[in-house]
């Protein structure tokens, strides 16, 4: 997977596409762990500030990890 597009040089659509690709279900819950991190929440909702260009992807990811 590539790095998330920077807010300064990407469109909302590109950021949304990145979030969808990054959190796409791999249909292998035992190895993936994405569902465990999302805890039933929508990736679009969690990364809404990134998608809208308000906060960087990395900052939101760190916040999610720290709030387990």
N, CA, C and O atoms as a GROMACS GRO file, in nm:
protein
  272
    1UNK      N    1   0.084  -0.117   0.000
    1UNK     CA    2   0.000   0.000   0.000
    1UNK      C    3   0.089   0.124   0.000
    1UNK      O    4   0.196   0.125   0.061
    2UNK      N    5   0.044   0.223  -0.067
    2UNK     CA    6   0.118   0.348  -0.074
    2UNK      C    7   0.085   0.437   0.045
    2UNK      O    8  -0.007   0.409   0.122
    3UNK      N    9   0.160   0.543   0.059
    3UNK     CA   10   0.134   0.640   0.165
    3UNK      C   11   0.007   0.716   0.135
    3UNK      O   12  -0.031   0.731   0.019
    4UNK      N   13  -0.059   0.766   0.239
    4UNK     CA   14  -0.181   0.843   0.216
    4UNK      C   15  -0.149   0.973   0.142
    4UNK      O   16  -0.046   1.035   0.168
    5UNK      N   17  -0.236   1.014   0.052
    5UNK     CA   18  -0.214   1.141  -0.017
    5UNK      C   19  -0.213   1.256   0.083
    5UNK      O   20  -0.294   1.260   0.176
    6UNK      N   21  -0.122   1.350   0.064
    6UNK     CA   22  -0.119   1.465   0.154
    6UNK      C   23  -0.241   1.553   0.126
    6UNK      O   24  -0.291   1.558   0.014
    7UNK      N   25  -0.285   1.620   0.228
    7UNK     CA   26  -0.401   1.708   0.214
    7UNK      C   27  -0.373   1.818   0.114
    7UNK      O   28  -0.459   1.854   0.034
    8UNK      N   29  -0.253   1.872   0.119
    8UNK     CA   30  -0.217   1.986   0.034
    8UNK      C   31  -0.217   1.953  -0.115
    8UNK      O   32  -0.243   2.040  -0.198
    9UNK      N   33  -0.187   1.828  -0.148
    9UNK     CA   34  -0.173   1.795  -0.290
    9UNK      C   35  -0.272   1.691  -0.340
    9UNK      O   36  -0.247   1.623  -0.439
   10UNK      N   37  -0.386   1.678  -0.272
   10UNK     CA   38  -0.483   1.578  -0.316
   10UNK      C   39  -0.624   1.636  -0.312
   10UNK      O   40  -0.651   1.738  -0.250
   11UNK      N   41  -0.711   1.566  -0.380
   11UNK     CA   42  -0.852   1.604  -0.380
   11UNK      C   43  -0.927   1.524  -0.275
   11UNK      O   44  -0.877   1.424  -0.224
   12UNK      N   45  -1.044   1.570  -0.242
   12UNK     CA   46  -1.129   1.498  -0.149
   12UNK      C   47  -1.154   1.356  -0.199
   12UNK      O   48  -1.150   1.260  -0.122
   13UNK      N   49  -1.178   1.343  -0.328
   13UNK     CA   50  -1.206   1.212  -0.389
   13UNK      C   51  -1.088   1.118  -0.376
   13UNK      O   52  -1.105   0.999  -0.350
   14UNK      N   53  -0.966   1.172  -0.393
   14UNK     CA   54  -0.846   1.088  -0.381
   14UNK      C   55  -0.828   1.041  -0.237
   14UNK      O   56  -0.791   0.926  -0.213
   15UNK      N   57  -0.855   1.129  -0.142
   15UNK     CA   58  -0.844   1.090  -0.001
   15UNK      C   59  -0.950   0.987   0.036
   15UNK      O   60  -0.921   0.892   0.108
   16UNK      N   61  -1.071   1.006  -0.012
   16UNK     CA   62  -1.178   0.910   0.014
   16UNK      C   63  -1.144   0.774  -0.046
   16UNK      O   64  -1.163   0.671   0.019
   17UNK      N   65  -1.093   0.773  -0.167
   17UNK     CA   66  -1.053   0.648  -0.232
   17UNK      C   67  -0.942   0.579  -0.153
   17UNK      O   68  -0.943   0.457  -0.138
   18UNK      N   69  -0.849   0.656  -0.101
   18UNK     CA   70  -0.741   0.598  -0.020
   18UNK      C   71  -0.797   0.532   0.106
   18UNK      O   72  -0.759   0.420   0.139
   19UNK      N   73  -0.885   0.600   0.175
   19UNK     CA   74  -0.945   0.545   0.297
   19UNK      C   75  -1.019   0.416   0.267
   19UNK      O   76  -1.006   0.318   0.340
   20UNK      N   77  -1.097   0.414   0.160
   20UNK     CA   78  -1.169   0.292   0.123
   20UNK      C   79  -1.073   0.178   0.092
   20UNK      O   80  -1.096   0.065   0.133
   21UNK      N   81  -0.966   0.207   0.020
   21UNK     CA   82  -0.870   0.104  -0.016
   21UNK      C   83  -0.794   0.055   0.108
   21UNK      O   84  -0.771  -0.065   0.124
   22UNK      N   85  -0.755   0.147   0.194
   22UNK     CA   86  -0.677   0.112   0.312
   22UNK      C   87  -0.757   0.023   0.408
   22UNK      O   88  -0.699  -0.062   0.476
   23UNK      N   89  -0.888   0.043   0.414
   23UNK     CA   90  -0.970  -0.030   0.511
   23UNK      C   91  -1.060  -0.135   0.446
   23UNK      O   92  -1.154  -0.184   0.508
   24UNK      N   93  -1.031  -0.168   0.321
   24UNK     CA   94  -1.109  -0.269   0.250
   24UNK      C   95  -1.100  -0.403   0.322
   24UNK      O   96  -0.992  -0.445   0.365
   25UNK      N   97  -1.214  -0.469   0.333
   25UNK     CA   98  -1.219  -0.599   0.399
   25UNK      C   99  -1.137  -0.701   0.320
   25UNK      O  100  -1.151  -0.713   0.198
   26UNK      N  101  -1.052  -0.775   0.390
   26UNK     CA  102  -0.970  -0.877   0.326
   26UNK      C  103  -1.031  -1.017   0.340
   26UNK      O  104  -0.977  -1.114   0.289
   27UNK      N  105  -1.144  -1.026   0.409
   27UNK     CA  106  -1.215  -1.153   0.430
   27UNK      C  107  -1.127  -1.258   0.496
   27UNK      O  108  -1.136  -1.377   0.466
   28UNK      N  109  -1.043  -1.212   0.587
   28UNK     CA  110  -0.959  -1.302   0.665
   28UNK      C  111  -0.938  -1.239   0.803
   28UNK      O  112  -0.830  -1.191   0.835
   29UNK      N  113  -1.043  -1.241   0.882
   29UNK     CA  114  -1.044  -1.169   1.010
   29UNK      C  115  -0.934  -1.214   1.106
   29UNK      O  116  -0.882  -1.132   1.182
   30UNK      N  117  -0.898  -1.339   1.103
   30UNK     CA  118  -0.795  -1.387   1.195
   30UNK      C  119  -0.659  -1.322   1.168
   30UNK      O  120  -0.584  -1.296   1.262
   31UNK      N  121  -0.628  -1.296   1.043
   31UNK     CA  122  -0.499  -1.238   1.010
   31UNK      C  123  -0.501  -1.087   0.991
   31UNK      O  124  -0.400  -1.021   1.012
   32UNK      N  125  -0.612  -1.032   0.954
   32UNK     CA  126  -0.622  -0.891   0.916
   32UNK      C  127  -0.624  -0.797   1.036
   32UNK      O  128  -0.532  -0.717   1.053
   33UNK      N  129  -0.726  -0.806   1.118
   33UNK     CA  130  -0.738  -0.721   1.234
   33UNK      C  131  -0.805  -0.586   1.212
   33UNK      O  132  -0.824  -0.510   1.307
   34UNK      N  133  -0.840  -0.555   1.088
   34UNK     CA  134  -0.903  -0.426   1.060
   34UNK      C  135  -1.035  -0.410   1.134
   34UNK      O  136  -1.063  -0.302   1.187
   35UNK      N  137  -1.114  -0.512   1.138
   35UNK     CA  138  -1.243  -0.506   1.208
   35UNK      C  139  -1.223  -0.479   1.357
   35UNK      O  140  -1.301  -0.408   1.420
   36UNK      N  141  -1.118  -0.537   1.412
   36UNK     CA  142  -1.087  -0.516   1.554
   36UNK      C  143  -1.055  -0.368   1.580
   36UNK      O  144  -1.093  -0.314   1.684
   37UNK      N  145  -0.985  -0.306   1.489
   37UNK     CA  146  -0.950  -0.164   1.504
   37UNK      C  147  -1.073  -0.076   1.483
   37UNK      O  148  -1.094   0.018   1.559
   38UNK      N  149  -1.152  -0.107   1.382
   38UNK     CA  150  -1.270  -0.025   1.352
   38UNK      C  151  -1.381  -0.042   1.456
   38UNK      O  152  -1.458   0.051   1.479
   39UNK      N  153  -1.388  -0.158   1.518
   39UNK     CA  154  -1.489  -0.188   1.621
   39UNK      C  155  -1.630  -0.152   1.575
   39UNK      O  156  -1.707  -0.091   1.649
   40UNK      N  157  -1.663  -0.191   1.453
   40UNK     CA  158  -1.797  -0.168   1.400
   40UNK      C  159  -1.823  -0.029   1.348
   40UNK      O  160  -1.933   0.001   1.302
   41UNK      N  161  -1.722   0.057   1.355
   41UNK     CA  162  -1.738   0.194   1.308
   41UNK      C  163  -1.700   0.203   1.161
   41UNK      O  164  -1.623   0.122   1.110
   42UNK      N  165  -1.754   0.301   1.095
   42UNK     CA  166  -1.725   0.323   0.954
   42UNK      C  167  -1.591   0.393   0.936
   42UNK      O  168  -1.561   0.490   1.006
   43UNK      N  169  -1.510   0.344   0.843
   43UNK     CA  170  -1.383   0.409   0.814
   43UNK      C  171  -1.404   0.552   0.762
   43UNK      O  172  -1.322   0.640   0.787
   44UNK      N  173  -1.513   0.572   0.690
   44UNK     CA  174  -1.544   0.707   0.641
   44UNK      C  175  -1.572   0.803   0.757
   44UNK      O  176  -1.533   0.919   0.753
   45UNK      N  177  -1.640   0.754   0.858
   45UNK     CA  178  -1.670   0.837   0.974
   45UNK      C  179  -1.543   0.866   1.055
   45UNK      O  180  -1.519   0.980   1.095
   46UNK      N  181  -1.463   0.763   1.077
   46UNK     CA  182  -1.340   0.780   1.154
   46UNK      C  183  -1.242   0.876   1.086
   46UNK      O  184  -1.173   0.953   1.153
   47UNK      N  185  -1.236   0.870   0.954
   47UNK     CA  186  -1.140   0.951   0.879
   47UNK      C  187  -1.207   1.070   0.808
   47UNK      O  188  -1.154   1.122   0.710
   48UNK      N  189  -1.322   1.111   0.857
   48UNK     CA  190  -1.396   1.222   0.795
   48UNK      C  191  -1.312   1.350   0.790
   48UNK      O  192  -1.314   1.421   0.689
   49UNK      N  193  -1.240   1.381   0.897
   49UNK     CA  194  -1.157   1.502   0.897
   49UNK      C  195  -1.046   1.495   0.793
   49UNK      O  196  -1.013   1.596   0.731
   50UNK      N  197  -0.989   1.378   0.773
   50UNK     CA  198  -0.887   1.361   0.668
   50UNK      C  199  -0.950   1.377   0.530
   50UNK      O  200  -0.898   1.449   0.445
   51UNK      N  201  -1.061   1.310   0.510
   51UNK     CA  202  -1.129   1.316   0.380
   51UNK      C  203  -1.164   1.460   0.346
   51UNK      O  204  -1.151   1.501   0.230
   52UNK      N  205  -1.206   1.537   0.445
   52UNK     CA  206  -1.245   1.677   0.422
   52UNK      C  207  -1.126   1.773   0.423
   52UNK      O  208  -1.143   1.893   0.402
   53UNK      N  209  -1.007   1.720   0.447
   53UNK     CA  210  -0.887   1.803   0.442
   53UNK      C  211  -0.858   1.882   0.568
   53UNK      O  212  -0.790   1.985   0.562
   54UNK      N  213  -0.909   1.838   0.681
   54UNK     CA  214  -0.892   1.911   0.807
   54UNK      C  215  -0.777   1.858   0.893
   54UNK      O  216  -0.714   1.935   0.965
   55UNK      N  217  -0.750   1.729   0.886
   55UNK     CA  218  -0.644   1.665   0.965
   55UNK      C  219  -0.574   1.560   0.881
   55UNK      O  220  -0.632   1.503   0.789
   56UNK      N  221  -0.448   1.536   0.912
   56UNK     CA  222  -0.371   1.436   0.839
   56UNK      C  223  -0.413   1.294   0.879
   56UNK      O  224  -0.454   1.270   0.992
   57UNK      N  225  -0.402   1.204   0.785
   57UNK     CA  226  -0.435   1.063   0.804
   57UNK      C  227  -0.358   1.005   0.923
   57UNK      O  228  -0.416   0.936   1.007
   58UNK      N  229  -0.230   1.032   0.929
   58UNK     CA  230  -0.145   0.978   1.035
   58UNK      C  231  -0.193   1.021   1.173
   58UNK      O  232  -0.196   0.940   1.265
   59UNK      N  233  -0.232   1.146   1.188
   59UNK     CA  234  -0.278   1.197   1.316
   59UNK      C  235  -0.403   1.123   1.364
   59UNK      O  236  -0.415   1.088   1.481
   60UNK      N  237  -0.495   1.099   1.273
   60UNK     CA  238  -0.618   1.028   1.307
   60UNK      C  239  -0.587   0.882   1.342
   60UNK      O  240  -0.643   0.827   1.436
   61UNK      N  241  -0.498   0.821   1.264
   61UNK     CA  242  -0.461   0.682   1.291
   61UNK      C  243  -0.398   0.668   1.429
   61UNK      O  244  -0.430   0.575   1.502
   62UNK      N  245  -0.310   0.760   1.465
   62UNK     CA  246  -0.247   0.756   1.598
   62UNK      C  247  -0.352   0.773   1.708
   62UNK      O  248  -0.345   0.706   1.811
   63UNK      N  249  -0.447   0.861   1.686
   63UNK     CA  250  -0.554   0.881   1.784
   63UNK      C  251  -0.638   0.755   1.801
   63UNK      O  252  -0.673   0.718   1.914
   64UNK      N  253  -0.670   0.689   1.692
   64UNK     CA  254  -0.747   0.564   1.697
   64UNK      C  255  -0.669   0.458   1.775
   64UNK      O  256  -0.726   0.389   1.860
   65UNK      N  257  -0.540   0.446   1.747
   65UNK     CA  258  -0.459   0.346   1.817
   65UNK      C  259  -0.446   0.375   1.966
   65UNK      O  260  -0.446   0.283   2.048
   66UNK      N  261  -0.437   0.501   2.001
   66UNK     CA  262  -0.421   0.538   2.141
   66UNK      C  263  -0.551   0.526   2.221
   66UNK      O  264  -0.548   0.510   2.343
   67UNK      N  265  -0.664   0.533   2.153
   67UNK     CA  266  -0.794   0.524   2.221
   67UNK      C  267  -0.848   0.382   2.229
   67UNK      O  268  -0.953   0.361   2.290
   68UNK      N  269  -0.783   0.287   2.170
   68UNK     CA  270  -0.825   0.147   2.168
   68UNK      C  271  -0.958   0.133   2.229
   68UNK      O  272  -1.011   0.022   2.237
   0.00000   0.00000   0.00000
